[in-house]
Amino acid sequence: MSRQLVIHIPVLTDAQRASIAGAATARGFEPRFLDEFEAALKAAAEAEVIFASDAALLEGASDKLKWLCVTYAGVDHVLKPVLEDRSGILLTNSSGAYGVTIAEHILMVTLAMMRRLPEYGAVVAQRGWQRALPVRSIKGSRVTLLGTGDIGREAAKRIRAFGPKSIVGVNRRGKAPEGFFDAVYTVDRLDDVLPETDVLILSLPATPATAGLMDDQRLRLLPEDAYLVNVGRGSLIDQAALEAQLREGRFAGVALDVFTQEPVPPEATLWDAPRLLITPHVAGNMTLPYTVQRIVELFLEDFERYCDGQPLARDVARREGY
């Protein structure tokens, strides 16, 4: 039997399927495009490589599996089965594909909060005509990005065009991606940075080191009229503490795309917290065609490396979690 490449990504276009198929057959693989999960799960038993938008295909894989490539950047929900049950396989993500769409989301919600779009939306929904709500601007604001990877860099690039007073990055190593930030600090300097922040943007992955990073105490280090945007993982923030502070009157606005429990239960009090803009984890999904195309391109780059016996560019550091 030929070497099997199982692809379970229903949103692929015909052109994208053709490019994957061409690369696979040229390297002696049989590409199997299976959009129905049950069919893909069954085929996973013969797969050497799986390229999928659902890591649950691992449940059907056999010892033949050598490499799993997932279409998302965050792999926190994949790590446990890979570490415990599939420690011998390669695991790669699609980090580098989501910067554009998430950066645009960050700008959208930041401007919406600063320009009072939710409040004006409520006014016009009642056929009202109010024009005097005070607004603020990114221009002259102190912006801090907690996370300076692909998402942080793409966001910083776009924010720069609005003329902020400063763009500061915070990451684990304190290394500065060239040309994107005015300064970059390590996480142990976070408590010094937060009081000097008007807009805080979180794009970190979920790891043991980032869980609860923004606890009640750190949230209170931000100015009372700061803005906060989280497009990383819900585990980064003490969500209960954040809600309590919103109800106290802190924060000019908070935009959350990720939560400690998803979906957010209908009965959760978070839904009616003041000055909170909720989106249902849509900042980085696969609804932007560019994102899907980039995911395919990144996979094909690593596929060539795999076939040549070279290290994969997006190999996940499993203990670190990204």
Summary of the structure (lengths in Angstrom):
residues: 322
radius of gyration: 21.5
end to end distance: 34.0
largest distance: 70.7
contacts: 1038
relative contact order: 0.13
helix: 39%
strand: 17%
